[in-house]
Amino acid sequence: MKIQEQVFLSILILMSFSVLFVFSLGFFQYTGQKDALALLSYQSLFAFVSLVFLFTFLKICNERMIIFLLISCITISIIACILLPFLPASLVVETKGARRWLRILSISIAPTEFLKIGFIYILAWTYSRKYGSKAISLKQDIMRIAPSLFLYFIIFAYIYVTQNDLGQAVVMLVVLLSMALCAGGTFMSVLLISSCGVLLVILAILLNTKRIQRILDWWVNIQDIILPLLPERFQESMRIYNANTPYQLTHGLNAFFNGGIFGEGLGLGVFKLGFLSEVHTDFILAGMTEEIGILGLLFICAIYFWLFLSLIKISANVQEKKYSLFIIGYTFCIAYSFLMNIFGILGFIPLKGIAVPFLSYGGSSMFANVFAITIILALYKTNNKKSFYKENS
């Protein structure tokens, strides 16, 4: 099977699971939520539109069209993110005080999903020009990463302040540093900047009482596991007594355990019936595991691993460095999003509200991810090493 076919088949399987489980997990209807049939119709429509876009663009694409599409993606998404806080309520979908979605007719679009793709391309273009084969000092390396960091802070600090979205900012910072390392940056410079990034994340948490409470809720849930591993003199001072059990996290874990090895069966999950809100979005992996079990979850993980491996193979077979780095950057982006979601549900890290790529409910998320895959397959079609060597032989 060709590499591009492996990528297509893996996302098709994930999108099929998404449509199926958005329907299965959407039967308990919260106030203001669409019913299960409406969720199914919406997700199916965006899956269909996304695949039509993929096939159509791959038929007609050339390198100029790809660059035009990426530049348009960057420009439109940045303008949309800037304007989002100032638009009238009729044009914005607001959830829990956060304005993250544009309302166009009856469709909600999250500009941040497309901004991530555009920002990864900017990083790839920048790193491909700045890094060469020469060995560089720590100071030189930090100076090479500095412009990208400056741009990152301008864009994602604004998004954090206006959209209260720390999760996406964390993902993109990790992507930025991972791409720098792949481009030829030194490990010490990435480690130093990562340490500064951790301090900034801690500061962002300490300045927000809701985020402090979320950290405390997470600690309450895992303290009985972690504290026995520490010296006794620390255990008492670090233990939180008389704390409320975190609702979402507890029921997410219960859904995992209730599914067992083989699951309760498709449509037979219990925790979707009012115990887990947003089970078809941020907690879709918990809902799926309850119904298809640990074996089903391992199958999903295997499909993601197959997708990541196929994308890495494509990046190695693309001629230009900037395109190779773009593919690697996007691979990091979906890998970190997947890992942050599942680790958050399992209680290993605090919950960040990160959607699962290709699985979570949301038309703009699905279309944005298929858009990125389309660009990658188009780059492989127009810029792969095999065709280059063939033309120059």
Number of C-alpha atoms within 10 A of each C-alpha: 5 7 16 18 11 16 22 18 15 20 21 16 15 19 22 17 17 28 23 18 24 29 22 23 28 26 18 18 15 13 5 6 12 15 14 17 14 13 22 20 14 19 25 20 13 18 22 14 14 21 17 11 16 21 11 12 18 16 10 9 16 15 14 9 14 18 14 11 15 20 15 13 20 21 14 15 22 20 12 17 23 16 11 23 16 11 13 8 13 10 14 20 19 14 9 6 10 16 22 24 22 22 16 12 8 6 13 17 21 22 24 23 18 24 23 26 23 24 24 23 23 19 25 24 16 18 26 20 11 13 17 12 7 6 12 14 12 16 9 14 21 19 13 17 22 13 13 19 18 10 14 18 15 11 17 22 16 16 22 17 11 18 20 18 21 20 17 21 21 18 20 21 19 18 24 24 23 18 23 27 16 13 23 18 26 18 14 14 21 22 12 12 17 15 12 12 15 12 12 12 15 13 11 14 17 14 10 11 10 11 18 15 14 16 16 17 22 21 21 18 18 14 15 12 9 11 15 11 9 10 9 10 8 11 16 11 8 12 12 14 8 6 10 11 12 16 12 18 21 18 21 28 15 16 27 25 16 20 25 16 16 15 23 18 14 14 19 15 21 17 21 28 15 13 17 23 20 20 26 27 21 23 27 27 25 28 30 33 28 33 28 23 23 19 15 18 21 12 12 20 14 13 18 22 14 17 23 20 16 21 24 18 16 22 25 19 15 24 19 15 17 21 23 26 26 27 29 25 30 23 22 21 23 21 19 19 23 21 14 23 24 21 15 21 26 19 18 14 16 20 23 21 19 23 23 25 24 27 27 27 27 23 21 22 23 22 23 24 20 24 23 21 21 23 26 24 24 23 25 24 18 18 19 21 17 13 15 13 10 8 8 6 6
